[in-house]
């Protein structure tokens, strides 16, 4: 499955993954990354991080958007999204606190307000977020966090 932005077809190209331990709770963490491509050109890189089976630690999706393959162009901007399983939705967050902001590839880490102020860039990041969320085959576990929280809430008495 591929996402579309107008006539442009966005392909998700999963790449690597790693695991670790959460500094706060000691549970297992997972980090995956990959690329978004259009017409065989890389147009963004993404990183998804989450603490496994622990929805209270909101998963993060970082999108580094810009020209790939030409590091002379300093146009790579980082936008960061956070998934809240309790309400099964995303919100933009300031990207400066994300590890990707420290990458030498990142030329500008954007605040939430900067992304929201540029409607075209916000639409682009939203489309890229949708593509990663729906098309990366390693994310069912993260998507299930929201479904599991919603299902457990249904069993509670008001």
Backbone as JSON Lines, residues from 0, in Angstrom:
{"i":0,"aa":"X","n":[0.84,-1.18,0.0],"ca":[0.0,0.0,0.0],"c":[0.88,1.24,0.0]}
{"i":1,"aa":"X","n":[0.49,2.24,-0.79],"ca":[1.27,3.47,-0.88],"c":[0.37,4.66,-0.63]}
{"i":2,"aa":"X","n":[0.94,5.66,0.02],"ca":[0.2,6.89,0.3],"c":[0.31,7.82,-0.91]}
{"i":3,"aa":"X","n":[-0.61,8.76,-0.99],"ca":[-0.61,9.73,-2.08],"c":[-0.64,11.14,-1.51]}
{"i":4,"aa":"X","n":[0.11,12.02,-2.15],"ca":[0.0,13.46,-1.91],"c":[-0.31,14.04,-3.28]}
{"i":5,"aa":"X","n":[-1.57,14.34,-3.53],"ca":[-1.96,14.74,-4.87],"c":[-1.65,13.59,-5.82]}
{"i":6,"aa":"X","n":[-0.91,13.88,-6.87],"ca":[-0.53,12.85,-7.84],"c":[0.74,12.11,-7.42]}
{"i":7,"aa":"X","n":[1.42,12.59,-6.4],"ca":[2.67,12.01,-5.94],"c":[2.39,10.75,-5.1]}
{"i":8,"aa":"X","n":[3.05,9.66,-5.44],"ca":[2.9,8.41,-4.69],"c":[4.08,8.28,-3.75]}
{"i":9,"aa":"X","n":[3.77,8.11,-2.46],"ca":[4.79,8.0,-1.42],"c":[4.95,6.53,-1.04]}
{"i":10,"aa":"X","n":[6.16,6.02,-1.14],"ca":[6.46,4.65,-0.76],"c":[7.25,4.64,0.54]}
{"i":11,"aa":"X","n":[6.87,3.76,1.44],"ca":[7.59,3.58,2.7],"c":[8.64,2.5,2.49]}
{"i":12,"aa":"X","n":[9.87,2.8,2.85],"ca":[10.98,1.88,2.69],"c":[11.61,1.61,4.06]}
{"i":13,"aa":"X","n":[11.11,0.6,4.8],"ca":[11.68,0.29,6.11],"c":[13.16,-0.07,5.98]}
{"i":14,"aa":"X","n":[13.95,0.33,7.0],"ca":[15.38,0.06,6.92],"c":[15.88,-0.72,8.13]}
{"i":15,"aa":"X","n":[16.13,-0.06,9.26],"ca":[16.74,-0.75,10.39],"c":[15.91,-0.7,11.65]}
{"i":16,"aa":"X","n":[16.42,-1.39,12.66],"ca":[15.76,-1.37,13.96],"c":[16.76,-1.72,15.04]}
{"i":17,"aa":"X","n":[16.43,-1.29,16.25],"ca":[17.27,-1.61,17.4],"c":[16.39,-1.66,18.64]}
{"i":18,"aa":"X","n":[16.93,-2.22,19.7],"ca":[16.22,-2.31,20.97],"c":[17.06,-1.71,22.08]}
{"i":19,"aa":"X","n":[16.41,-1.52,23.2],"ca":[17.11,-0.97,24.35],"c":[16.25,-1.09,25.59]}
{"i":20,"aa":"X","n":[16.58,-0.28,26.58],"ca":[15.86,-0.27,27.85],"c":[15.46,1.16,28.17]}
{"i":21,"aa":"X","n":[14.23,1.36,28.6],"ca":[13.73,2.67,28.96],"c":[14.47,3.19,30.2]}
{"i":22,"aa":"X","n":[14.98,4.41,30.12],"ca":[15.69,5.02,31.25],"c":[14.78,5.26,32.44]}
{"i":23,"aa":"X","n":[13.46,5.37,32.21],"ca":[12.53,5.71,33.28],"c":[11.93,4.49,33.97]}
{"i":24,"aa":"X","n":[11.57,3.48,33.18],"ca":[10.84,2.35,33.79],"c":[11.57,1.02,33.67]}
{"i":25,"aa":"X","n":[12.64,0.97,32.87],"ca":[13.4,-0.26,32.73],"c":[12.82,-1.27,31.76]}
{"i":26,"aa":"X","n":[11.7,-0.93,31.13],"ca":[11.09,-1.86,30.18],"c":[11.81,-1.78,28.82]}
{"i":27,"aa":"X","n":[11.54,-2.76,28.0],"ca":[12.17,-2.86,26.68],"c":[11.66,-1.75,25.75]}
{"i":28,"aa":"X","n":[12.58,-1.12,25.03],"ca":[12.22,-0.12,24.03],"c":[12.56,-0.65,22.65]}
{"i":29,"aa":"X","n":[11.96,-0.03,21.68],"ca":[12.23,-0.41,20.29],"c":[12.32,0.86,19.46]}
{"i":30,"aa":"X","n":[13.26,0.88,18.55],"ca":[13.43,1.99,17.61],"c":[13.52,1.39,16.22]}
{"i":31,"aa":"X","n":[12.73,1.94,15.31],"ca":[12.8,1.52,13.9],"c":[13.0,2.77,13.06]}
{"i":32,"aa":"X","n":[13.54,2.58,11.86],"ca":[13.71,3.71,10.97],"c":[13.6,3.26,9.52]}
{"i":33,"aa":"X","n":[13.43,4.26,8.68],"ca":[13.3,3.98,7.26],"c":[13.21,5.27,6.48]}
{"i":34,"aa":"X","n":[12.77,5.15,5.24],"ca":[12.76,6.29,4.32],"c":[11.42,6.38,3.6]}
{"i":35,"aa":"X","n":[11.08,7.58,3.21],"ca":[9.91,7.81,2.37],"c":[10.45,8.22,1.0]}
{"i":36,"aa":"X","n":[9.91,7.58,-0.02],"ca":[10.41,7.83,-1.38],"c":[9.26,8.19,-2.31]}
{"i":37,"aa":"X","n":[9.58,9.06,-3.26],"ca":[8.65,9.43,-4.33],"c":[9.45,9.44,-5.62]}
{"i":38,"aa":"X","n":[8.96,8.76,-6.62],"ca":[9.68,8.67,-7.91],"c":[11.13,8.23,-7.71]}
{"i":39,"aa":"X","n":[11.34,7.24,-6.87],"ca":[12.66,6.67,-6.59],"c":[13.61,7.62,-5.84]}
{"i":40,"aa":"X","n":[13.13,8.79,-5.46],"ca":[13.95,9.76,-4.72],"c":[13.57,9.71,-3.24]}
{"i":41,"aa":"X","n":[14.55,9.74,-2.37],"ca":[14.27,9.83,-0.94],"c":[13.87,11.25,-0.62]}
{"i":42,"aa":"X","n":[12.7,11.41,-0.01],"ca":[12.21,12.74,0.32],"c":[12.14,12.97,1.83]}
{"i":43,"aa":"X","n":[12.29,11.89,2.6],"ca":[12.28,12.03,4.07],"c":[12.82,10.74,4.68]}
{"i":44,"aa":"X","n":[13.32,10.89,5.9],"ca":[13.69,9.75,6.72],"c":[12.79,9.78,7.95]}
{"i":45,"aa":"X","n":[12.54,8.63,8.54],"ca":[11.71,8.6,9.74],"c":[12.31,7.68,10.78]}
{"i":46,"aa":"X","n":[12.0,7.99,12.04],"ca":[12.39,7.18,13.19],"c":[11.16,7.05,14.07]}
{"i":47,"aa":"X","n":[10.86,5.83,14.5],"ca":[9.76,5.59,15.43],"c":[10.35,4.94,16.67]}
{"i":48,"aa":"X","n":[10.03,5.49,17.85],"ca":[10.52,4.94,19.11],"c":[9.36,4.71,20.05]}
{"i":49,"aa":"X","n":[9.38,3.57,20.77],"ca":[8.35,3.3,21.75],"c":[8.86,2.34,22.81]}
{"i":50,"aa":"X","n":[8.17,2.34,23.95],"ca":[8.43,1.38,25.02],"c":[7.39,0.28,24.89]}
{"i":51,"aa":"X","n":[7.86,-0.93,24.72],"ca":[6.97,-2.05,24.42],"c":[6.01,-2.32,25.58]}
{"i":52,"aa":"X","n":[4.74,-2.55,25.23],"ca":[3.68,-2.89,26.19],"c":[3.55,-1.87,27.31]}
{"i":53,"aa":"X","n":[3.83,-0.63,27.0],"ca":[3.78,0.42,28.03],"c":[3.2,1.7,27.4]}
{"i":54,"aa":"X","n":[1.88,1.75,27.21],"ca":[1.27,2.88,26.5],"c":[1.41,4.23,27.21]}
{"i":55,"aa":"X","n":[1.77,4.21,28.5],"ca":[1.94,5.47,29.21],"c":[3.16,6.25,28.7]}
{"i":56,"aa":"X","n":[4.08,5.56,28.07],"ca":[5.24,6.2,27.43],"c":[4.88,6.38,25.96]}
{"i":57,"aa":"X","n":[4.41,7.56,25.63],"ca":[3.88,7.8,24.29],"c":[4.92,7.54,23.2]}
{"i":58,"aa":"X","n":[4.57,6.73,22.19],"ca":[5.46,6.52,21.05],"c":[5.7,7.82,20.28]}
{"i":59,"aa":"X","n":[6.89,7.96,19.73],"ca":[7.27,9.14,18.96],"c":[7.59,8.76,17.52]}
{"i":60,"aa":"X","n":[7.19,9.64,16.61],"ca":[7.54,9.5,15.2],"c":[8.22,10.79,14.77]}
{"i":61,"aa":"X","n":[9.47,10.68,14.37],"ca":[10.25,11.83,13.91],"c":[10.39,11.75,12.4]}
{"i":62,"aa":"X","n":[10.17,12.88,11.74],"ca":[10.27,12.96,10.28],"c":[11.32,13.99,9.91]}
{"i":63,"aa":"X","n":[12.37,13.55,9.24],"ca":[13.41,14.46,8.76],"c":[13.17,14.64,7.26]}
{"i":64,"aa":"X","n":[12.68,15.82,6.92],"ca":[12.19,16.07,5.56],"c":[13.15,17.0,4.84]}
{"i":65,"aa":"X","n":[13.55,16.61,3.63],"ca":[14.42,17.46,2.82],"c":[15.13,16.67,1.75]}
{"i":66,"aa":"X","n":[15.99,17.35,1.05],"ca":[16.73,16.76,-0.06],"c":[17.69,15.7,0.45]}
{"i":67,"aa":"X","n":[17.66,14.57,-0.19],"ca":[18.55,13.48,0.2],"c":[19.64,13.32,-0.83]}
{"i":68,"aa":"X","n":[20.81,12.9,-0.38],"ca":[21.9,12.63,-1.29],"c":[22.76,13.83,-1.61]}
{"i":69,"aa":"X","n":[22.37,15.0,-1.16],"ca":[23.18,16.19,-1.42],"c":[23.29,16.96,-0.11]}
{"i":70,"aa":"X","n":[24.31,16.58,0.68],"ca":[24.46,17.21,1.99],"c":[24.84,18.68,1.9]}
{"i":71,"aa":"X","n":[25.18,19.15,0.69],"ca":[25.49,20.58,0.53],"c":[24.22,21.42,0.7]}
{"i":72,"aa":"X","n":[23.07,20.81,0.44],"ca":[21.8,21.5,0.63],"c":[21.41,21.38,2.1]}
{"i":73,"aa":"X","n":[21.31,22.47,2.76],"ca":[20.96,22.46,4.18],"c":[19.47,22.75,4.33]}
{"i":74,"aa":"X","n":[18.65,21.81,3.85],"ca":[17.2,22.01,3.84],"c":[16.45,20.97,4.65]}
{"i":75,"aa":"X","n":[17.15,20.19,5.45],"ca":[16.5,19.1,6.17],"c":[15.9,19.61,7.48]}
{"i":76,"aa":"X","n":[14.56,19.48,7.57],"ca":[13.82,19.96,8.73],"c":[13.22,18.78,9.47]}
{"i":77,"aa":"X","n":[13.29,18.86,10.8],"ca":[12.76,17.8,11.64],"c":[11.42,18.22,12.23]}
{"i":78,"aa":"X","n":[10.41,17.39,12.02],"ca":[9.1,17.55,12.65],"c":[8.86,16.3,13.48]}
{"i":79,"aa":"X","n":[8.26,16.47,14.65],"ca":[8.06,15.33,15.56],"c":[6.6,15.22,15.95]}
{"i":80,"aa":"X","n":[6.13,13.99,15.94],"ca":[4.76,13.66,16.34],"c":[4.81,12.69,17.5]}
{"i":81,"aa":"X","n":[3.79,12.73,18.33],"ca":[3.69,11.81,19.45],"c":[2.3,11.16,19.41]}
{"i":82,"aa":"X","n":[2.28,9.85,19.62],"ca":[1.03,9.09,19.61],"c":[0.56,8.91,21.05]}
{"i":83,"aa":"X","n":[-0.69,9.28,21.31],"ca":[-1.29,9.1,22.63],"c":[-2.28,7.94,22.53]}
{"i":84,"aa":"X","n":[-1.89,6.77,23.02],"ca":[-2.78,5.61,22.92],"c":[-4.1,5.77,23.66]}
{"i":85,"aa":"X","n":[-4.13,6.58,24.72],"ca":[-5.35,6.73,25.5],"c":[-6.48,7.34,24.69]}
{"i":86,"aa":"X","n":[-6.14,8.19,23.72],"ca":[-7.16,8.8,22.87],"c":[-6.98,8.39,21.41]}
{"i":87,"aa":"X","n":[-6.02,7.48,21.16],"ca":[-5.76,6.94,19.83],"c":[-5.56,8.04,18.79]}
{"i":88,"aa":"X","n":[-4.71,9.01,19.13],"ca":[-4.47,10.11,18.2],"c":[-3.05,10.64,18.34]}
{"i":89,"aa":"X","n":[-2.68,11.5,17.4],"ca":[-1.35,12.09,17.35],"c":[-1.41,13.57,17.69]}
{"i":90,"aa":"X","n":[-0.26,14.09,18.13],"ca":[-0.1,15.53,18.3],"c":[1.32,15.89,17.9]}
{"i":91,"aa":"X","n":[1.45,17.08,17.37],"ca":[2.78,17.61,17.07],"c":[3.46,17.99,18.37]}
{"i":92,"aa":"X","n":[4.77,17.78,18.44],"ca":[5.55,18.22,19.6],"c":[6.78,18.97,19.09]}
{"i":93,"aa":"X","n":[7.43,19.7,19.97],"ca":[8.68,20.36,19.61],"c":[9.73,19.29,19.33]}
{"i":94,"aa":"X","n":[10.42,19.42,18.21],"ca":[11.35,18.37,17.81],"c":[12.75,18.53,18.4]}
{"i":95,"aa":"X","n":[13.05,19.66,19.01],"ca":[14.4,19.9,19.54],"c":[14.79,18.89,20.61]}
{"i":96,"aa":"X","n":[13.81,18.33,21.33],"ca":[14.12,17.38,22.4],"c":[14.32,15.96,21.89]}
{"i":97,"aa":"X","n":[14.07,15.72,20.62],"ca":[14.19,14.38,20.05],"c":[15.64,14.08,19.67]}
{"i":98,"aa":"X","n":[16.07,12.82,19.8],"ca":[17.45,12.48,19.45],"c":[17.83,12.85,18.01]}
{"i":99,"aa":"X","n":[16.89,12.78,17.08],"ca":[17.18,13.11,15.68],"c":[17.6,14.56,15.51]}
{"i":100,"aa":"X","n":[17.21,15.42,16.44],"ca":[17.58,16.84,16.34],"c":[19.08,17.03,16.49]}
{"i":101,"aa":"X","n":[19.74,16.08,17.12],"ca":[21.2,16.17,17.32],"c":[21.99,15.6,16.15]}
{"i":102,"aa":"X","n":[21.3,15.01,15.19],"ca":[21.96,14.43,14.02],"c":[22.59,15.52,13.17]}
{"i":103,"aa":"X","n":[23.75,15.22,12.6],"ca":[24.4,16.19,11.7],"c":[23.59,16.39,10.43]}
{"i":104,"aa":"X","n":[22.66,15.48,10.14],"ca":[21.81,15.63,8.96],"c":[20.67,16.63,9.18]}
{"i":105,"aa":"X","n":[20.34,16.89,10.44],"ca":[19.23,17.8,10.75],"c":[19.72,19.24,10.73]}
{"i":106,"aa":"X","n":[19.16,20.04,9.82],"ca":[19.53,21.45,9.72],"c":[18.66,22.35,10.58]}
{"i":107,"aa":"X","n":[17.43,21.91,10.84],"ca":[16.53,22.73,11.65],"c":[15.52,21.82,12.35]}
{"i":108,"aa":"X","n":[15.46,21.93,13.67],"ca":[14.43,21.2,14.42],"c":[13.3,22.17,14.68]}
{"i":109,"aa":"X","n":[12.13,21.8,14.24],"ca":[10.98,22.7,14.27],"c":[10.18,22.56,15.56]}
{"i":110,"aa":"X","n":[9.65,23.69,16.0],"ca":[8.72,23.66,17.12],"c":[7.34,23.28,16.59]}
{"i":111,"aa":"X","n":[6.48,22.92,17.5],"ca":[5.1,22.62,17.15],"c":[4.47,23.82,16.44]}
{"i":112,"aa":"X","n":[4.71,25.0,16.98],"ca":[4.13,26.23,16.43],"c":[4.63,26.51,15.01]}
{"i":113,"aa":"X","n":[5.9,26.22,14.75],"ca":[6.43,26.44,13.4],"c":[5.74,25.54,12.38]}
{"i":114,"aa":"X","n":[5.52,24.29,12.73],"ca":[4.84,23.38,11.8],"c":[3.4,23.81,11.59]}
{"i":115,"aa":"X","n":[2.72,24.17,12.67],"ca":[1.32,24.58,12.56],"c":[1.15,25.88,11.77]}
{"i":116,"aa":"X","n":[2.15,26.76,11.83],"ca":[2.06,28.04,11.14],"c":[2.23,27.91,9.62]}
{"i":117,"aa":"X","n":[2.8,26.81,9.17],"ca":[3.03,26.6,7.74],"c":[2.07,25.49,7.29]}
{"i":118,"aa":"X","n":[0.91,25.86,6.78],"ca":[-0.13,24.87,6.47],"c":[0.33,23.85,5.44]}
{"i":119,"aa":"X","n":[1.13,24.26,4.46],"ca":[1.6,23.31,3.45],"c":[2.56,22.29,4.08]}
{"i":120,"aa":"X","n":[3.45,22.76,4.95],"ca":[4.39,21.84,5.6],"c":[3.65,20.93,6.58]}
{"i":121,"aa":"X","n":[2.66,21.46,7.28],"ca":[1.87,20.63,8.19],"c":[1.15,19.53,7.41]}
{"i":122,"aa":"X","n":[0.58,19.88,6.27],"ca":[-0.1,18.88,5.43],"c":[0.89,17.81,4.95]}
{"i":123,"aa":"X","n":[2.09,18.26,4.59],"ca":[3.13,17.33,4.14],"c":[3.51,16.37,5.27]}
{"i":124,"aa":"X","n":[3.76,16.9,6.46],"ca":[4.15,16.03,7.57],"c":[3.01,15.09,7.96]}
{"i":125,"aa":"X","n":[1.79,15.56,7.87],"ca":[0.64,14.71,8.18],"c":[0.54,13.56,7.18]}
{"i":126,"aa":"X","n":[0.76,13.86,5.91],"ca":[0.74,12.81,4.88],"c":[1.86,11.81,5.1]}
{"i":127,"aa":"X","n":[3.04,12.3,5.47],"ca":[4.17,11.4,5.72],"c":[3.9,10.55,6.96]}
{"i":128,"aa":"X","n":[3.32,11.16,8.0],"ca":[2.96,10.42,9.21],"c":[1.98,9.3,8.86]}
{"i":129,"aa":"X","n":[0.95,9.61,8.08],"ca":[-0.02,8.6,7.66],"c":[0.66,7.46,6.92]}
{"i":130,"aa":"X","n":[1.57,7.8,6.02],"ca":[2.25,6.77,5.24],"c":[3.03,5.83,6.15]}
{"i":131,"aa":"X","n":[3.8,6.38,7.08],"ca":[4.58,5.54,7.99],"c":[3.66,4.71,8.86]}
{"i":132,"aa":"X","n":[2.66,5.35,9.45],"ca":[1.74,4.69,10.37],"c":[1.02,3.52,9.72]}
{"i":133,"aa":"X","n":[0.59,3.7,8.49],"ca":[-0.19,2.67,7.81],"c":[0.63,1.65,7.05]}
{"i":134,"aa":"X","n":[1.83,2.05,6.59],"ca":[2.56,1.19,5.66],"c":[3.82,0.53,6.21]}
{"i":135,"aa":"X","n":[4.34,0.97,7.35],"ca":[5.52,0.28,7.87],"c":[5.03,-1.01,8.54]}
{"i":136,"aa":"X","n":[5.49,-2.17,8.04],"ca":[4.97,-3.44,8.54],"c":[5.4,-3.77,9.98]}
{"i":137,"aa":"X","n":[6.26,-2.94,10.57],"ca":[6.73,-3.21,11.94],"c":[5.9,-2.5,13.0]}
{"i":138,"aa":"X","n":[4.86,-1.77,12.61],"ca":[4.11,-0.95,13.55],"c":[2.79,-1.52,14.1]}
{"i":139,"aa":"X","n":[2.35,-2.72,13.75],"ca":[1.11,-3.21,14.35],"c":[1.12,-3.19,15.88]}
{"i":140,"aa":"X","n":[2.26,-3.48,16.47],"ca":[2.37,-3.46,17.93],"c":[2.06,-2.07,18.5]}
{"i":141,"aa":"X","n":[2.53,-1.03,17.83],"ca":[2.29,0.34,18.3],"c":[0.84,0.73,18.07]}
{"i":142,"aa":"X","n":[0.31,0.41,16.89],"ca":[-1.1,0.71,16.61],"c":[-2.0,0.01,17.63]}
{"i":143,"aa":"X","n":[-1.63,-1.2,18.03],"ca":[-2.43,-1.97,18.99],"c":[-2.46,-1.31,20.37]}
{"i":144,"aa":"X","n":[-1.47,-0.51,20.71],"ca":[-1.48,0.18,22.01],"c":[-2.75,0.99,22.16]}
{"i":145,"aa":"X","n":[-3.13,1.72,21.11],"ca":[-4.34,2.53,21.16],"c":[-5.59,1.68,21.21]}
{"i":146,"aa":"X","n":[-5.59,0.59,20.47],"ca":[-6.75,-0.29,20.46],"c":[-6.91,-1.0,21.8]}
{"i":147,"aa":"X","n":[-5.79,-1.39,22.41],"ca":[-5.84,-2.08,23.71],"c":[-6.32,-1.14,24.81]}
{"i":148,"aa":"X","n":[-5.87,0.11,24.78],"ca":[-6.31,1.08,25.78],"c":[-7.8,1.33,25.63]}
{"i":149,"aa":"X","n":[-8.25,1.51,24.38],"ca":[-9.68,1.76,24.15],"c":[-10.5,0.56,24.6]}
{"i":150,"aa":"X","n":[-10.04,-0.65,24.31],"ca":[-10.78,-1.86,24.69],"c":[-10.84,-1.99,26.21]}
{"i":151,"aa":"X","n":[-9.75,-1.68,26.91],"ca":[-9.77,-1.81,28.38],"c":[-10.65,-0.75,29.0]}
{"i":152,"aa":"X","n":[-10.75,0.44,28.38],"ca":[-11.63,1.49,28.89],"c":[-13.1,1.11,28.74]}
{"i":153,"aa":"X","n":[-13.42,0.32,27.72],"ca":[-14.81,-0.07,27.48],"c":[-15.33,-0.97,28.6]}
{"i":154,"aa":"X","n":[-14.43,-1.68,29.26],"ca":[-14.85,-2.58,30.31],"c":[-15.02,-1.93,31.66]}
{"i":155,"aa":"X","n":[-14.69,-0.64,31.76],"ca":[-14.79,0.07,33.04],"c":[-16.2,0.61,33.25]}
{"i":156,"aa":"X","n":[-16.63,0.63,34.48],"ca":[-17.91,1.23,34.83],"c":[-17.71,2.72,35.04]}
{"i":157,"aa":"X","n":[-18.62,3.56,34.52],"ca":[-18.47,5.02,34.7],"c":[-18.67,5.44,36.14]}
